[in-house]
Amino acid sequence: MTVGGGKRIQPKAPTGRLWTRDHRPWARQIVFALCTGPSLASPSQPRTSKHKATDDANLLAVILGKMLNRDNSKAGLSTTRKFSEEEKLGGLSLKPLSKKLRAEWLLRAIGKAKERDVYPATRAEPEADEDQDLLDEIFFHLTPGWDGGDEDDPNWDPSDRKLLRSTLAAAARVSRAFSKHALDGLWRVLEDIVPLLRILPCTSSRSHIRVFPDISDAAWARFQHYALRLRELKSIKPSVPAHPSAWKIIVRRLEGAPMLPMLRRLETSIMRPEWPVLLLLSPSLEWLQLSPPDDYYEPEGFSPETDGFVNSLVQHISLPSVPAEIRRKVHTVVPEASNHILSLGRFTALQDLDLYFAGIHVGQQTLQALSSLSSLRALRAHVLLHTMPSTASFRDGFPALDALSLRGTAEDFLKLLRALPLHKLTELELKSLTRTSVEEYKSFLVSVRSLIPSGLTYLTLCPDIFTRSRAALSLAELLEPMLSLRELRKLSCQFRTYPKDVSDDDLRAFATAWPKLTSFWAVYNDHILDRVQPITIAGLADLLQRCPDLESVGITTLDIGHLPSPSLVRRLNNRVWELAVHLFVGEAEADLLVFALIVDRLLPCLQVPHSIAAKSRRREWTDRLWDKVRLLVAPLQAARRIGS
């Protein structure tokens, strides 16, 4: 069996006792293979899908039994079906597998185990720590990730989260051996705080949840038992709002302790009243994102009162000693919870603070407070520094800062960059809200380049609309100040308008300056020029060859009206899984079959549908050209996989 980078694991001969302590590393490797994407069917013995599913479930059930030191005869497992060593080990082909399929496999195994009473509910917890490690490994891979996508699986469907949760719920009911690990996975990530609130004695309707004022010690202990499992929470808009009295009852019961003492990641919205924000906060947080409610829109941001409250709150959780003025501001907004916030202390574990879309303006006082957090490495905010003197400095703070994402004016950007310690900076995003000419923006980039380190690896530039200008600088000429960033891995230029198309010459200049790029995006969001001079297939191919590590590419235009013969296009070996094109030029004359053959030669790893059905629960494919091309590329990739 090959694992990781092709290293072959040599199994030892089985002994009388299945999965003895000497075989733990072997067991762990097989569990790793099962959870990261194997196909259990042996290539040398092809079987029908029906038989394969049965054998897969049998084999996984056997492995689960072996992991807990269960002898086949004692476990009641059938031994009539003999698995060869090749099928047990050598037949495990590490191919990409979605969490959905992993969940289906484990669910089948759990069903067989339950049916055969492999793990009776009366069985005690496994004694060996290694058993716990192996179960942790399995259920870790079945835990739904952060809502909004699964980075390990580009074809992830959000509805698959339901299958993962049902799998964990089924596993929790199999036995006490599975229950703890399954419940940990089930409660680790939540997209709504309501399921946790419903554990308390309460009444629930479509309009709100009311918590009973008298919570018994047993009911509160049960609530805390589940609250301790929660690690990540996305609570933007609760499915059922909690009545304000519910939060007041909870804060009295907390007695200054955090409601979610083990929470690591929180994304929540700022709304009136601010009770949910305050009680969801925990000093254990490492990642915190505040945003406005989904239905909120105000170009100028929140009211001055809310803006001041959020800034005071951020200062409150950052400073080692909270000034009386800040305490008073928090107390004015939520008097019943001010002592609770004070008792939480500093959030010394905070590493990533995202206020980018919060609708508030971060000023000098808040930045000064944040500078005292020794663990803070990433800050995303809309800065407003017109009152900050040019001599202000935060160079004695922000010791771990390596990522900045800023909205504001070019003047405020330069003022802040001069005040910050940037020697560790590797990621920088600048979204300008002031209109400038192309020449003025290039001058701004010259100033930025003089302040940032040469080791920068991630750069995003989002200027506002450019004013009319006599000169028509190419994109390479505009970004010339940044071409000296030789370690750049990711570049994203998102323009609302630009006076000149991105050309093949621009791509060649970028690829020459930044050969280590893994992501390149240069797109116009609002406006495409009337007289388009698009990127050619040859120019795209040149970029892919000069930047062999590319994985994601986004360009504004691509000429498909003049396609070369596919046989003349060199077959490349790269890892690009995503190509986004805003406008295809010449699509009326394009032969999509020829274009699909070219795309398959240039982008062998392009993300395409893994299956094509007449009807699908996923969104229907549209008539867009790129969707058609990807559908044509899919069978080409499938034929290549089958042939190999």
Secondary structure, DSSP 4 states (H G I P E B T S, - for coil): -EETTTEEP-PPPP-SSTT-GGGHHHHHHHHHHHHH-EE-S-TTS---HHHHHHHHHHHHHHHHHHHTT--HHHHT---SSPPPHIIIIIT-EE----HHHHHHHHHHHHHHHHHTTSS-TTPPPPSSHHHHHHHHHHHHHTS--STT--TT-TT--TTHHHHHHHHHHHHHTT-HHHHHHHHHHHHHEES-SHHHHTTSSEEE-SS-EEE-S---HHHHHHHHHHHTT--EEEESS-SSPBPHHHHHHHHHHHTTS-SSTT--EEEEE--SS-HHHHHH--TT-SEEEEE--TT---TT-S-HHHHHHHHHHHHHHH-SS--HHHHHHHHHH-GGGHHHHHHH---TT--EEE-TTSS--B-HHHHHHHTT-TT--EEEEEB--TTS-TT---TTS-TT--EEEEEE-HHHHHHHHHHS--TT--EEEEEE-S-B-HHHHHHHHHHHHHHS-TT--EEEEE--PBPP-S----HHHHTGGGTT-TT--EEEEEES--SS---HHHHHHHHHH-TT-SEEEEEESS---SS--PPPHHHHHHHHHH-TT--EEEEEEEE-SSPPPGGGSPPP-----EEEEEEEETTTT--HHHHHHHHHHH-TT----S---SS-SSPPP-S-HHHHHHHHHHHHHHHHHHH-
